[in-house]
Amino acid sequence: MADTKRDYYEVLGVEKNATAEEIKKAYRKK
């Protein structure tokens, strides 16, 4: 099974150490 955590960051295009705020912004852009 793929590492979903890694895929999640890769799909959103954010760094592993991205803040929740950065992740939210990246998610909204999708």
N, C-alpha and C positions, 0 to 999 in steps of 0.2 A: 504493500500500500504506500502511496506517495506521502511525503511529509507535507501534510496539509498546511501546517504553519508556514513553511517556507513558500509553498505555492501561493498562499494568501498574500504574503508580502510581495511576491513577484508579480502577481496579477494586478495588485494595486500600484505597483511600481514605487514602493516606499522602502526605506532602509529597515533593517531588523530592529534598529534602535529608535525608529520613528516614534514621536509622541502620539498619544491618542488623537490630539488635534490634527496633526499631519495626516494621520490615517483617515480621519473623518473627511478632511478636505479632498484627499485622493479618491475616497470612496464616492463622494458626491460628483466628482468629475466624470466618473465612469458612465 
